[in-house]
């Protein structure tokens, strides 16, 4: 079974589908963060140095968005954005 087939099968379950939908903002933010870091040509260690922290903190920050164990503060996200040459914008979108 391929990943796509497994995903399609799993999403037929209402609970799984709802959980999947609820995680979209976190995964979307993570994709944006990783893309920005890659486009800036920076490693986690380089981002950490620019933020005044250590590389494991960046690893935790990036992984926290998928684990649900920690929600980074807006200030932390702003520092990350600045470290990769971006600015942080937060928007509310009508449902």
Number of C-alpha atoms within 10 A of each C-alpha: 6 7 8 9 10 10 13 12 11 14 16 10 10 10 11 14 14 11 11 13 11 11 14 12 12 16 15 11 15 18 14 13 18 15 13 18 21 13 11 14 11 15 14 18 16 18 23 20 14 15 19 11 13 15 17 12 13 20 13 14 18 19 14 16 20 17 12 10 10 12 13 13 9 12 10 13 17 15 20 23 20 15 21 23 12 15 12 12 9 6 5 5 5 4 3
